[in-house]
Amino acid sequence: MTTHTKELITYSSALAMLASGIVLAFLSFFLNDYDIANGVLVYIAQALVYSGSIFGVALYIKSKLVEFRSEMRQMMDPKDLKDPKDLTPQSKI
């Protein structure tokens, strides 16, 4: 399974969950005399938490991956290397 397929599956499941929560909220509101049942509110909350966590985790991982790549490129740049010992990470104390 490629990375593109995994991202497509996670984003589509998050969007489907979000859409189902919105649809259920509107149906419950208009079919029950403008009242939303407690169970529907719990489902909407869970849908929002799930969707938010999927999007938040994906963004966090992507930002950390970009940060890691930039650090590796900076460390592996051959014009900055004078000695092979320079490949070891420096402690930032």
Secondary structure, 3 states (H helix, E strand, C coil): CCHHHHHHHHHHHHHHHHHHHHHHHHHHHHHCCCCCCHHHHHHHHHHHHHHHHHHHHHHHHHHHHHHHHHHHHHHHCHHHCCCHHHHCCCCCC
